[in-house]
Amino acid sequence: MKIEKNIPFPNGRGKWVEISQKMEVGDSVLVKTTAEACSLGLAVKRAVNGKVTTAKQACGNIRVWRKE
């Protein structure tokens, strides 16, 4: 194991947090998997103290709406 110095910390903001911060109430995002829908929902809850609702689409994807 090697100790390394001066390695910057990651910014701690993932793609779901960035998307959730850009969403306004009533906006929606189409995601491919249930895991992505859960990740986005959790990011909305944590980043902007909001709520989401989801619905499976005919194409098999999942749409996530920001409610609050």
mmJSON file of the N, C-alpha and C atoms, coordinates in Angstrom:
{"data_MODEL":{"atom_site":{
"group_PDB":["ATOM","ATOM","ATOM","ATOM","ATOM","ATOM","ATOM","ATOM","ATOM","ATOM","ATOM","ATOM","ATOM","ATOM","ATOM","ATOM","ATOM","ATOM","ATOM","ATOM","ATOM","ATOM","ATOM","ATOM","ATOM","ATOM","ATOM","ATOM","ATOM","ATOM","ATOM","ATOM","ATOM","ATOM","ATOM","ATOM","ATOM","ATOM","ATOM","ATOM","ATOM","ATOM","ATOM","ATOM","ATOM","ATOM","ATOM","ATOM","ATOM","ATOM","ATOM","ATOM","ATOM","ATOM","ATOM","ATOM","ATOM","ATOM","ATOM","ATOM","ATOM","ATOM","ATOM","ATOM","ATOM","ATOM","ATOM","ATOM","ATOM","ATOM","ATOM","ATOM","ATOM","ATOM","ATOM","ATOM","ATOM","ATOM","ATOM","ATOM","ATOM","ATOM","ATOM","ATOM","ATOM","ATOM","ATOM","ATOM","ATOM","ATOM","ATOM","ATOM","ATOM","ATOM","ATOM","ATOM","ATOM","ATOM","ATOM","ATOM","ATOM","ATOM","ATOM","ATOM","ATOM","ATOM","ATOM","ATOM","ATOM","ATOM","ATOM","ATOM","ATOM","ATOM","ATOM","ATOM","ATOM","ATOM","ATOM","ATOM","ATOM","ATOM","ATOM","ATOM","ATOM","ATOM","ATOM","ATOM","ATOM","ATOM","ATOM","ATOM","ATOM","ATOM","ATOM","ATOM","ATOM","ATOM","ATOM","ATOM","ATOM","ATOM","ATOM","ATOM","ATOM","ATOM","ATOM","ATOM","ATOM","ATOM","ATOM","ATOM","ATOM","ATOM","ATOM","ATOM","ATOM","ATOM","ATOM","ATOM","ATOM","ATOM","ATOM","ATOM","ATOM","ATOM","ATOM","ATOM","ATOM","ATOM","ATOM","ATOM","ATOM","ATOM","ATOM","ATOM","ATOM","ATOM","ATOM","ATOM","ATOM","ATOM","ATOM","ATOM","ATOM","ATOM","ATOM","ATOM","ATOM","ATOM","ATOM","ATOM","ATOM","ATOM","ATOM","ATOM","ATOM","ATOM","ATOM","ATOM","ATOM","ATOM","ATOM","ATOM"],
"id":[1,2,3,4,5,6,7,8,9,10,11,12,13,14,15,16,17,18,19,20,21,22,23,24,25,26,27,28,29,30,31,32,33,34,35,36,37,38,39,40,41,42,43,44,45,46,47,48,49,50,51,52,53,54,55,56,57,58,59,60,61,62,63,64,65,66,67,68,69,70,71,72,73,74,75,76,77,78,79,80,81,82,83,84,85,86,87,88,89,90,91,92,93,94,95,96,97,98,99,100,101,102,103,104,105,106,107,108,109,110,111,112,113,114,115,116,117,118,119,120,121,122,123,124,125,126,127,128,129,130,131,132,133,134,135,136,137,138,139,140,141,142,143,144,145,146,147,148,149,150,151,152,153,154,155,156,157,158,159,160,161,162,163,164,165,166,167,168,169,170,171,172,173,174,175,176,177,178,179,180,181,182,183,184,185,186,187,188,189,190,191,192,193,194,195,196,197,198,199,200,201,202,203,204],
"type_symbol":["N","C","C","N","C","C","N","C","C","N","C","C","N","C","C","N","C","C","N","C","C","N","C","C","N","C","C","N","C","C","N","C","C","N","C","C","N","C","C","N","C","C","N","C","C","N","C","C","N","C","C","N","C","C","N","C","C","N","C","C","N","C","C","N","C","C","N","C","C","N","C","C","N","C","C","N","C","C","N","C","C","N","C","C","N","C","C","N","C","C","N","C","C","N","C","C","N","C","C","N","C","C","N","C","C","N","C","C","N","C","C","N","C","C","N","C","C","N","C","C","N","C","C","N","C","C","N","C","C","N","C","C","N","C","C","N","C","C","N","C","C","N","C","C","N","C","C","N","C","C","N","C","C","N","C","C","N","C","C","N","C","C","N","C","C","N","C","C","N","C","C","N","C","C","N","C","C","N","C","C","N","C","C","N","C","C","N","C","C","N","C","C","N","C","C","N","C","C","N","C","C","N","C","C"],
"label_atom_id":["N","CA","C","N","CA","C","N","CA","C","N","CA","C","N","CA","C","N","CA","C","N","CA","C","N","CA","C","N","CA","C","N","CA","C","N","CA","C","N","CA","C","N","CA","C","N","CA","C","N","CA","C","N","CA","C","N","CA","C","N","CA","C","N","CA","C","N","CA","C","N","CA","C","N","CA","C","N","CA","C","N","CA","C","N","CA","C","N","CA","C","N","CA","C","N","CA","C","N","CA","C","N","CA","C","N","CA","C","N","CA","C","N","CA","C","N","CA","C","N","CA","C","N","CA","C","N","CA","C","N","CA","C","N","CA","C","N","CA","C","N","CA","C","N","CA","C","N","CA","C","N","CA","C","N","CA","C","N","CA","C","N","CA","C","N","CA","C","N","CA","C","N","CA","C","N","CA","C","N","CA","C","N","CA","C","N","CA","C","N","CA","C","N","CA","C","N","CA","C","N","CA","C","N","CA","C","N","CA","C","N","CA","C","N","CA","C","N","CA","C","N","CA","C","N","CA","C","N","CA","C","N","CA","C","N","CA","C"],
"label_alt_id":[null,null,null,null,null,null,null,null,null,null,null,null,null,null,null,null,null,null,null,null,null,null,null,null,null,null,null,null,null,null,null,null,null,null,null,null,null,null,null,null,null,null,null,null,null,null,null,null,null,null,null,null,null,null,null,null,null,null,null,null,null,null,null,null,null,null,null,null,null,null,null,null,null,null,null,null,null,null,null,null,null,null,null,null,null,null,null,null,null,null,null,null,null,null,null,null,null,null,null,null,null,null,null,null,null,null,null,null,null,null,null,null,null,null,null,null,null,null,null,null,null,null,null,null,null,null,null,null,null,null,null,null,null,null,null,null,null,null,null,null,null,null,null,null,null,null,null,null,null,null,null,null,null,null,null,null,null,null,null,null,null,null,null,null,null,null,null,null,null,null,null,null,null,null,null,null,null,null,null,null,null,null,null,null,null,null,null,null,null,null,null,null,null,null,null,null,null,null,null,null,null,null,null,null],
"label_comp_id":["MET","MET","MET","LYS","LYS","LYS","ILE","ILE","ILE","GLU","GLU","GLU","LYS","LYS","LYS","ASN","ASN","ASN","ILE","ILE","ILE","PRO","PRO","PRO","PHE","PHE","PHE","PRO","PRO","PRO","ASN","ASN","ASN","GLY","GLY","GLY","ARG","ARG","ARG","GLY","GLY","GLY","LYS","LYS","LYS","TRP","TRP","TRP","VAL","VAL","VAL","GLU","GLU","GLU","ILE","ILE","ILE","SER","SER","SER","GLN","GLN","GLN","LYS","LYS","LYS","MET","MET","MET","GLU","GLU","GLU","VAL","VAL","VAL","GLY","GLY","GLY","ASP","ASP","ASP","SER","SER","SER","VAL","VAL","VAL","LEU","LEU","LEU","VAL","VAL","VAL","LYS","LYS","LYS","THR","THR","THR","THR","THR","THR","ALA","ALA","ALA","GLU","GLU","GLU","ALA","ALA","ALA","CYS","CYS","CYS","SER","SER","SER","LEU","LEU","LEU","GLY","GLY","GLY","LEU","LEU","LEU","ALA","ALA","ALA","VAL","VAL","VAL","LYS","LYS","LYS","ARG","ARG","ARG","ALA","ALA","ALA","VAL","VAL","VAL","ASN","ASN","ASN","GLY","GLY","GLY","LYS","LYS","LYS","VAL","VAL","VAL","THR","THR","THR","THR","THR","THR","ALA","ALA","ALA","LYS","LYS","LYS","GLN","GLN","GLN","ALA","ALA","ALA","CYS","CYS","CYS","GLY","GLY","GLY","ASN","ASN","ASN","ILE","ILE","ILE","ARG","ARG","ARG","VAL","VAL","VAL","TRP","TRP","TRP","ARG","ARG","ARG","LYS","LYS","LYS","GLU","GLU","GLU"],
"label_asym_id":["A","A","A","A","A","A","A","A","A","A","A","A","A","A","A","A","A","A","A","A","A","A","A","A","A","A","A","A","A","A","A","A","A","A","A","A","A","A","A","A","A","A","A","A","A","A","A","A","A","A","A","A","A","A","A","A","A","A","A","A","A","A","A","A","A","A","A","A","A","A","A","A","A","A","A","A","A","A","A","A","A","A","A","A","A","A","A","A","A","A","A","A","A","A","A","A","A","A","A","A","A","A","A","A","A","A","A","A","A","A","A","A","A","A","A","A","A","A","A","A","A","A","A","A","A","A","A","A","A","A","A","A","A","A","A","A","A","A","A","A","A","A","A","A","A","A","A","A","A","A","A","A","A","A","A","A","A","A","A","A","A","A","A","A","A","A","A","A","A","A","A","A","A","A","A","A","A","A","A","A","A","A","A","A","A","A","A","A","A","A","A","A","A","A","A","A","A","A","A","A","A","A","A","A"],
"label_entity_id":["1","1","1","1","1","1","1","1","1","1","1","1","1","1","1","1","1","1","1","1","1","1","1","1","1","1","1","1","1","1","1","1","1","1","1","1","1","1","1","1","1","1","1","1","1","1","1","1","1","1","1","1","1","1","1","1","1","1","1","1","1","1","1","1","1","1","1","1","1","1","1","1","1","1","1","1","1","1","1","1","1","1","1","1","1","1","1","1","1","1","1","1","1","1","1","1","1","1","1","1","1","1","1","1","1","1","1","1","1","1","1","1","1","1","1","1","1","1","1","1","1","1","1","1","1","1","1","1","1","1","1","1","1","1","1","1","1","1","1","1","1","1","1","1","1","1","1","1","1","1","1","1","1","1","1","1","1","1","1","1","1","1","1","1","1","1","1","1","1","1","1","1","1","1","1","1","1","1","1","1","1","1","1","1","1","1","1","1","1","1","1","1","1","1","1","1","1","1","1","1","1","1","1","1"],
"label_seq_id":[1,1,1,2,2,2,3,3,3,4,4,4,5,5,5,6,6,6,7,7,7,8,8,8,9,9,9,10,10,10,11,11,11,12,12,12,13,13,13,14,14,14,15,15,15,16,16,16,17,17,17,18,18,18,19,19,19,20,20,20,21,21,21,22,22,22,23,23,23,24,24,24,25,25,25,26,26,26,27,27,27,28,28,28,29,29,29,30,30,30,31,31,31,32,32,32,33,33,33,34,34,34,35,35,35,36,36,36,37,37,37,38,38,38,39,39,39,40,40,40,41,41,41,42,42,42,43,43,43,44,44,44,45,45,45,46,46,46,47,47,47,48,48,48,49,49,49,50,50,50,51,51,51,52,52,52,53,53,53,54,54,54,55,55,55,56,56,56,57,57,57,58,58,58,59,59,59,60,60,60,61,61,61,62,62,62,63,63,63,64,64,64,65,65,65,66,66,66,67,67,67,68,68,68],
"pdbx_PDB_ins_code":[null,null,null,null,null,null,null,null,null,null,null,null,null,null,null,null,null,null,null,null,null,null,null,null,null,null,null,null,null,null,null,null,null,null,null,null,null,null,null,null,null,null,null,null,null,null,null,null,null,null,null,null,null,null,null,null,null,null,null,null,null,null,null,null,null,null,null,null,null,null,null,null,null,null,null,null,null,null,null,null,null,null,null,null,null,null,null,null,null,null,null,null,null,null,null,null,null,null,null,null,null,null,null,null,null,null,null,null,null,null,null,null,null,null,null,null,null,null,null,null,null,null,null,null,null,null,null,null,null,null,null,null,null,null,null,null,null,null,null,null,null,null,null,null,null,null,null,null,null,null,null,null,null,null,null,null,null,null,null,null,null,null,null,null,null,null,null,null,null,null,null,null,null,null,null,null,null,null,null,null,null,null,null,null,null,null,null,null,null,null,null,null,null,null,null,null,null,null,null,null,null,null,null,null],
"Cartn_x":[0.841,0.0,0.89,0.51,1.32,0.52,1.115,0.478,0.747,-0.31,-0.181,-0.628,0.018,-0.299,-0.807,-1.535,-2.04,-2.98,-3.774,-4.8,-6.092,-6.731,-7.927,-9.116,-9.949,-11.176,-12.178,-13.025,-14.1,-15.086,-15.799,-16.694,-17.935,-18.191,-19.295,-20.662,-20.699,-21.978,-22.032,-22.948,-23.115,-24.069,-24.259,-25.133,-26.572,-27.01,-28.405,-28.644,-27.673,-27.809,-27.87,-27.008,-27.018,-28.344,-28.864,-30.153,-31.257,-31.266,-32.336,-32.336,-31.158,-31.087,-31.575,-31.526,-32.008,-33.514,-34.097,-35.519,-36.379,-37.445,-38.458,-39.674,-40.566,-41.78,-42.546,-42.921,-43.631,-42.733,-41.418,-40.482,-40.361,-40.008,-39.821,-38.573,-38.083,-36.905,-37.239,-36.868,-37.062,-35.774,-35.864,-34.697,-34.949,-33.874,-33.979,-34.311,-33.854,-34.006,-34.642,-35.135,-35.687,-34.609,-33.393,-32.287,-32.027,-32.068,-31.875,-33.013,-34.239,-35.389,-35.243,-34.802,-34.591,-33.475,-32.4,-31.279,-31.711,-32.469,-32.947,-33.924,-34.82,-35.774,-35.082,-34.068,-33.32,-32.548,-32.005,-31.277,-32.216,-33.415,-34.403,-34.74,-34.947,-35.293,-34.179,-32.935,-31.81,-31.345,-31.282,-30.683,-31.628,-32.905,-33.838,-35.041,-34.974,-36.058,-37.397,-37.369,-38.573,-39.1,-40.154,-40.767,-40.941,-40.98,-41.158,-42.276,-42.745,-43.638,-43.111,-43.351,-42.827,-43.929,-43.713,-44.643,-43.864,-44.166,-43.544,-44.193,-43.39,-43.871,-44.036,-44.774,-45.031,-43.734,-42.742,-41.456,-40.616,-41.062,-40.325,-39.47,-39.282,-38.523,-39.406,-38.826,-39.552,-39.427,-40.566,-40.565,-40.67,-39.806,-39.75,-40.125,-41.185,-41.625,-41.267,-40.873,-40.687,-42.019,-42.545,-43.836,-43.725,-42.708,-42.548,-41.125],
"Cartn_y":[-1.168,0.0,1.236,2.229,3.439,4.641,5.458,6.693,7.784,8.445,9.52,10.842,11.894,13.228,14.115,15.164,16.19,15.636,14.639,14.124,14.855,15.561,16.339,15.433,15.919,15.22,15.331,14.328,14.475,15.528,16.168,17.25,16.74,15.433,14.881,15.057,15.601,15.81,14.909,13.997,13.096,13.672,12.929,13.405,13.551,12.689,12.78,14.028,14.424,15.659,16.859,16.878,18.0,18.077,16.936,16.928,17.39,16.885,17.245,18.732,19.349,20.781,21.625,21.084,21.81,21.638,20.596,20.325,21.3,21.737,22.538,21.656,22.079,21.318,21.149,19.907,19.601,19.064,19.233,18.703,17.193,16.518,15.07,14.658,13.476,12.888,11.44,10.99,9.607,8.837,7.793,6.969,5.541,4.753,3.411,2.332,2.502,1.427,1.91,0.946,1.255,1.824,1.315,1.817,3.295,3.692,5.105,5.95,5.441,6.172,6.369,5.333,5.436,6.425,6.391,7.309,8.755,9.011,10.373,10.806,9.927,10.259,10.602,9.83,10.103,11.415,11.694,12.954,14.146,14.045,15.134,15.339,14.247,14.349,15.01,14.598,15.109,16.491,16.728,17.969,19.157,18.929,20.062,19.86,18.831,18.529,18.406,17.734,17.588,16.172,15.96,14.646,14.342,13.056,12.638,11.625,11.44,10.34,9.716,8.427,7.724,6.964,6.679,5.86,5.125,3.856,3.069,3.445,3.645,4.057,2.832,3.006,1.916,1.364,2.211,1.795,0.977,0.876,0.122,0.978,2.224,3.154,3.663,4.436,4.991,6.508,7.18,8.646,9.077,10.037,10.546,12.024,12.394,13.795,14.363,15.618,16.308,16.913,16.525,17.023,18.255,18.315,19.444,19.943],
"Cartn_z":[0.0,0.0,0.0,-0.775,-0.903,-0.408,0.427,0.897,-0.132,-0.572,-1.564,-0.957,-1.362,-0.851,-1.977,-1.581,-2.502,-3.571,-3.214,-4.105,-3.738,-4.678,-4.328,-3.984,-3.068,-2.707,-3.848,-4.035,-5.012,-4.508,-5.422,-5.013,-4.285,-4.306,-3.537,-4.182,-5.374,-6.037,-7.259,-7.231,-8.357,-9.378,-10.446,-11.517,-11.043,-10.108,-9.662,-8.83,-8.032,-7.243,-8.175,-9.181,-10.127,-10.875,-11.302,-12.006,-11.067,-9.829,-8.888,-8.576,-8.522,-8.232,-9.403,-10.617,-11.791,-12.004,-11.403,-11.597,-10.811,-11.441,-10.764,-10.53,-9.643,-9.375,-10.687,-10.987,-12.223,-13.327,-13.202,-14.192,-14.037,-15.122,-15.059,-15.82,-15.476,-16.113,-16.433,-17.627,-18.027,-17.757,-16.933,-16.612,-17.077,-17.147,-17.711,-16.688,-15.449,-14.471,-13.175,-12.411,-11.095,-10.182,-10.308,-9.478,-9.755,-11.025,-11.373,-10.826,-10.897,-10.368,-8.859,-8.157,-6.707,-6.378,-7.16,-6.934,-7.125,-8.178,-8.423,-7.336,-6.943,-5.885,-4.582,-4.231,-3.002,-3.107,-4.276,-4.473,-4.337,-4.882,-4.755,-3.286,-2.572,-1.154,-0.353,-0.605,0.188,-0.247,-1.556,-2.055,-1.963,-2.249,-2.284,-1.381,-0.511,0.419,-0.315,-1.455,-2.27,-2.249,-3.027,-3.158,-4.633,-4.948,-6.334,-6.441,-7.659,-7.985,-9.263,-9.425,-10.582,-11.292,-12.574,-13.347,-14.429,-14.584,-15.644,-16.966,-17.986,-19.297,-20.201,-21.291,-22.228,-22.828,-22.966,-23.548,-22.571,-21.309,-20.304,-19.396,-19.745,-18.907,-17.778,-16.89,-15.739,-15.765,-15.604,-15.56,-14.096,-13.716,-12.35,-12.372,-11.627,-11.555,-10.185,-10.153,-8.878,-8.501,-7.311,-6.851,-5.977,-5.161,-4.216,-4.29],
"occupancy":[1.0,1.0,1.0,1.0,1.0,1.0,1.0,1.0,1.0,1.0,1.0,1.0,1.0,1.0,1.0,1.0,1.0,1.0,1.0,1.0,1.0,1.0,1.0,1.0,1.0,1.0,1.0,1.0,1.0,1.0,1.0,1.0,1.0,1.0,1.0,1.0,1.0,1.0,1.0,1.0,1.0,1.0,1.0,1.0,1.0,1.0,1.0,1.0,1.0,1.0,1.0,1.0,1.0,1.0,1.0,1.0,1.0,1.0,1.0,1.0,1.0,1.0,1.0,1.0,1.0,1.0,1.0,1.0,1.0,1.0,1.0,1.0,1.0,1.0,1.0,1.0,1.0,1.0,1.0,1.0,1.0,1.0,1.0,1.0,1.0,1.0,1.0,1.0,1.0,1.0,1.0,1.0,1.0,1.0,1.0,1.0,1.0,1.0,1.0,1.0,1.0,1.0,1.0,1.0,1.0,1.0,1.0,1.0,1.0,1.0,1.0,1.0,1.0,1.0,1.0,1.0,1.0,1.0,1.0,1.0,1.0,1.0,1.0,1.0,1.0,1.0,1.0,1.0,1.0,1.0,1.0,1.0,1.0,1.0,1.0,1.0,1.0,1.0,1.0,1.0,1.0,1.0,1.0,1.0,1.0,1.0,1.0,1.0,1.0,1.0,1.0,1.0,1.0,1.0,1.0,1.0,1.0,1.0,1.0,1.0,1.0,1.0,1.0,1.0,1.0,1.0,1.0,1.0,1.0,1.0,1.0,1.0,1.0,1.0,1.0,1.0,1.0,1.0,1.0,1.0,1.0,1.0,1.0,1.0,1.0,1.0,1.0,1.0,1.0,1.0,1.0,1.0,1.0,1.0,1.0,1.0,1.0,1.0,1.0,1.0,1.0,1.0,1.0,1.0],
"B_iso_or_equiv":[0.0,0.0,0.0,0.0,0.0,0.0,0.0,0.0,0.0,0.0,0.0,0.0,0.0,0.0,0.0,0.0,0.0,0.0,0.0,0.0,0.0,0.0,0.0,0.0,0.0,0.0,0.0,0.0,0.0,0.0,0.0,0.0,0.0,0.0,0.0,0.0,0.0,0.0,0.0,0.0,0.0,0.0,0.0,0.0,0.0,0.0,0.0,0.0,0.0,0.0,0.0,0.0,0.0,0.0,0.0,0.0,0.0,0.0,0.0,0.0,0.0,0.0,0.0,0.0,0.0,0.0,0.0,0.0,0.0,0.0,0.0,0.0,0.0,0.0,0.0,0.0,0.0,0.0,0.0,0.0,0.0,0.0,0.0,0.0,0.0,0.0,0.0,0.0,0.0,0.0,0.0,0.0,0.0,0.0,0.0,0.0,0.0,0.0,0.0,0.0,0.0,0.0,0.0,0.0,0.0,0.0,0.0,0.0,0.0,0.0,0.0,0.0,0.0,0.0,0.0,0.0,0.0,0.0,0.0,0.0,0.0,0.0,0.0,0.0,0.0,0.0,0.0,0.0,0.0,0.0,0.0,0.0,0.0,0.0,0.0,0.0,0.0,0.0,0.0,0.0,0.0,0.0,0.0,0.0,0.0,0.0,0.0,0.0,0.0,0.0,0.0,0.0,0.0,0.0,0.0,0.0,0.0,0.0,0.0,0.0,0.0,0.0,0.0,0.0,0.0,0.0,0.0,0.0,0.0,0.0,0.0,0.0,0.0,0.0,0.0,0.0,0.0,0.0,0.0,0.0,0.0,0.0,0.0,0.0,0.0,0.0,0.0,0.0,0.0,0.0,0.0,0.0,0.0,0.0,0.0,0.0,0.0,0.0,0.0,0.0,0.0,0.0,0.0,0.0],
"pdbx_formal_charge":[null,null,null,null,null,null,null,null,null,null,null,null,null,null,null,null,null,null,null,null,null,null,null,null,null,null,null,null,null,null,null,null,null,null,null,null,null,null,null,null,null,null,null,null,null,null,null,null,null,null,null,null,null,null,null,null,null,null,null,null,null,null,null,null,null,null,null,null,null,null,null,null,null,null,null,null,null,null,null,null,null,null,null,null,null,null,null,null,null,null,null,null,null,null,null,null,null,null,null,null,null,null,null,null,null,null,null,null,null,null,null,null,null,null,null,null,null,null,null,null,null,null,null,null,null,null,null,null,null,null,null,null,null,null,null,null,null,null,null,null,null,null,null,null,null,null,null,null,null,null,null,null,null,null,null,null,null,null,null,null,null,null,null,null,null,null,null,null,null,null,null,null,null,null,null,null,null,null,null,null,null,null,null,null,null,null,null,null,null,null,null,null,null,null,null,null,null,null,null,null,null,null,null,null],
"auth_seq_id":[1,1,1,2,2,2,3,3,3,4,4,4,5,5,5,6,6,6,7,7,7,8,8,8,9,9,9,10,10,10,11,11,11,12,12,12,13,13,13,14,14,14,15,15,15,16,16,16,17,17,17,18,18,18,19,19,19,20,20,20,21,21,21,22,22,22,23,23,23,24,24,24,25,25,25,26,26,26,27,27,27,28,28,28,29,29,29,30,30,30,31,31,31,32,32,32,33,33,33,34,34,34,35,35,35,36,36,36,37,37,37,38,38,38,39,39,39,40,40,40,41,41,41,42,42,42,43,43,43,44,44,44,45,45,45,46,46,46,47,47,47,48,48,48,49,49,49,50,50,50,51,51,51,52,52,52,53,53,53,54,54,54,55,55,55,56,56,56,57,57,57,58,58,58,59,59,59,60,60,60,61,61,61,62,62,62,63,63,63,64,64,64,65,65,65,66,66,66,67,67,67,68,68,68],
"auth_comp_id":["MET","MET","MET","LYS","LYS","LYS","ILE","ILE","ILE","GLU","GLU","GLU","LYS","LYS","LYS","ASN","ASN","ASN","ILE","ILE","ILE","PRO","PRO","PRO","PHE","PHE","PHE","PRO","PRO","PRO","ASN","ASN","ASN","GLY","GLY","GLY","ARG","ARG","ARG","GLY","GLY","GLY","LYS","LYS","LYS","TRP","TRP","TRP","VAL","VAL","VAL","GLU","GLU","GLU","ILE","ILE","ILE","SER","SER","SER","GLN","GLN","GLN","LYS","LYS","LYS","MET","MET","MET","GLU","GLU","GLU","VAL","VAL","VAL","GLY","GLY","GLY","ASP","ASP","ASP","SER","SER","SER","VAL","VAL","VAL","LEU","LEU","LEU","VAL","VAL","VAL","LYS","LYS","LYS","THR","THR","THR","THR","THR","THR","ALA","ALA","ALA","GLU","GLU","GLU","ALA","ALA","ALA","CYS","CYS","CYS","SER","SER","SER","LEU","LEU","LEU","GLY","GLY","GLY","LEU","LEU","LEU","ALA","ALA","ALA","VAL","VAL","VAL","LYS","LYS","LYS","ARG","ARG","ARG","ALA","ALA","ALA","VAL","VAL","VAL","ASN","ASN","ASN","GLY","GLY","GLY","LYS","LYS","LYS","VAL","VAL","VAL","THR","THR","THR","THR","THR","THR","ALA","ALA","ALA","LYS","LYS","LYS","GLN","GLN","GLN","ALA","ALA","ALA","CYS","CYS","CYS","GLY","GLY","GLY","ASN","ASN","ASN","ILE","ILE","ILE","ARG","ARG","ARG","VAL","VAL","VAL","TRP","TRP","TRP","ARG","ARG","ARG","LYS","LYS","LYS","GLU","GLU","GLU"],
"auth_asym_id":["A","A","A","A","A","A","A","A","A","A","A","A","A","A","A","A","A","A","A","A","A","A","A","A","A","A","A","A","A","A","A","A","A","A","A","A","A","A","A","A","A","A","A","A","A","A","A","A","A","A","A","A","A","A","A","A","A","A","A","A","A","A","A","A","A","A","A","A","A","A","A","A","A","A","A","A","A","A","A","A","A","A","A","A","A","A","A","A","A","A","A","A","A","A","A","A","A","A","A","A","A","A","A","A","A","A","A","A","A","A","A","A","A","A","A","A","A","A","A","A","A","A","A","A","A","A","A","A","A","A","A","A","A","A","A","A","A","A","A","A","A","A","A","A","A","A","A","A","A","A","A","A","A","A","A","A","A","A","A","A","A","A","A","A","A","A","A","A","A","A","A","A","A","A","A","A","A","A","A","A","A","A","A","A","A","A","A","A","A","A","A","A","A","A","A","A","A","A","A","A","A","A","A","A"],
"auth_atom_id":["N","CA","C","N","CA","C","N","CA","C","N","CA","C","N","CA","C","N","CA","C","N","CA","C","N","CA","C","N","CA","C","N","CA","C","N","CA","C","N","CA","C","N","CA","C","N","CA","C","N","CA","C","N","CA","C","N","CA","C","N","CA","C","N","CA","C","N","CA","C","N","CA","C","N","CA","C","N","CA","C","N","CA","C","N","CA","C","N","CA","C","N","CA","C","N","CA","C","N","CA","C","N","CA","C","N","CA","C","N","CA","C","N","CA","C","N","CA","C","N","CA","C","N","CA","C","N","CA","C","N","CA","C","N","CA","C","N","CA","C","N","CA","C","N","CA","C","N","CA","C","N","CA","C","N","CA","C","N","CA","C","N","CA","C","N","CA","C","N","CA","C","N","CA","C","N","CA","C","N","CA","C","N","CA","C","N","CA","C","N","CA","C","N","CA","C","N","CA","C","N","CA","C","N","CA","C","N","CA","C","N","CA","C","N","CA","C","N","CA","C","N","CA","C","N","CA","C","N","CA","C","N","CA","C","N","CA","C"],
"pdbx_PDB_model_num":[1,1,1,1,1,1,1,1,1,1,1,1,1,1,1,1,1,1,1,1,1,1,1,1,1,1,1,1,1,1,1,1,1,1,1,1,1,1,1,1,1,1,1,1,1,1,1,1,1,1,1,1,1,1,1,1,1,1,1,1,1,1,1,1,1,1,1,1,1,1,1,1,1,1,1,1,1,1,1,1,1,1,1,1,1,1,1,1,1,1,1,1,1,1,1,1,1,1,1,1,1,1,1,1,1,1,1,1,1,1,1,1,1,1,1,1,1,1,1,1,1,1,1,1,1,1,1,1,1,1,1,1,1,1,1,1,1,1,1,1,1,1,1,1,1,1,1,1,1,1,1,1,1,1,1,1,1,1,1,1,1,1,1,1,1,1,1,1,1,1,1,1,1,1,1,1,1,1,1,1,1,1,1,1,1,1,1,1,1,1,1,1,1,1,1,1,1,1,1,1,1,1,1,1]
}}}
